[in-house]
Amino acid sequence: MRHHMSEPPLAKIGGRKHACSESTLDCRFLPFLNLSLCVFFPVSISHSFAAVFTFTTVLLVVLSPQEPQTLKAADGPYQHGPYQHGPESMFNSDNPRGTLTEHMLSDSKVFPGTRRHYSFYVPAQYSPKRPAALMAFQDGHTFLGKQGDFRVPIVFDNLIAKGVMPVTIAVMIDPGHKDELPEKRGWKPRPANRSVEYDTVSGDYAKFLLEEFLPPIESDYRITQNPELRAIYGNSSGGICAFSVAWHRPDQFCKVLSHIGCFVDLRGGHNYPPMIRKTEKKRFRVLLQDGKNDLDNRFGNWPLAKRQMARSLSYQNYDYKLVFGVGGHNGKDDGTIFPDSLQWLWQAGSS
């Protein structure tokens, strides 16, 4: 189902709709104000006082602080607080359990001098007789914990058993370290090459995935080459990275989850909205998520950037969804809606 952000309706006064004229203030031309009421007033000498009074009232409304609009998914069961994990994020002993293994990649030609950890999940239902779907996760270590925000192995076990997503192999890849690879995965020390790999608006990370990372795995496991069954996910810088992969290689990845993505002026991410508008529509579907209390700093405003992305996607008639919560720059909101996000993403009807 396509989700489009519509403009505010025309004002209704006296049971009639009024188009914009010299004596009408039309809400359509003030979409950023979140006004729920438009005031109609005649401008004439005989009604000058009324006009001034009404105009002052309008100015007060315009200049008053406006609460950011909370945008909800059009057809999804998304909750906007309190954020609690649902049954799909809980271990269910009745469901077959996939296997999770840990690995290391010692070098890269695309990102020379880097090394990284990654995890590999194979569902219990996988059989080499039929190619499996694929999902790639950036900042892979954040998706593993049984009590963490995302709990990928548990969620995948549950959703695959319910038949609401395909049999999917998951790769959870950490960003590259420049120095010695730490024995323990995580943020300490912080991967030195993360921003270069994730925030840069280019096809480099897609090249890394497709030419270096995936081929050895695809030689051991039967993974589909159908881009409709290949998804990519990321949060924060990983969120813009996921979008970049689909943007540059929609022939390989047609499904994107981008939560709290950094579409701001870090390494060119703020250029995506005009790029989307000016470029012929590509073939992928994307779910964007953010919280109204996300970052606002010298690089940009994260919630505003997400709305700009959504407007541009709508302009080009992309198959997309924008989901807003109340959280900040963390995984609390995205983790609780993660199972619902996956179910929306894997629905039939990708564009």
PyMOL commands that set and color helices and strands:
alter all, ss='L'
color gray80, all
select helices_A, chain A and resi 27-29+31-33+45-63+87-89+140-143+152-162+194-199+204-220+227-229+237-248+269-278+302-315+332-345
alter helices_A, ss='H'
color red, helices_A
select strands_A, chain A and resi 12-13+16-17+99-105+116-122+133-138+168-173+230-235+255-259+285-291+296-297+300-301+319-325
alter strands_A, ss='S'
color yellow, strands_A
deselect
rebuild
show_as cartoon
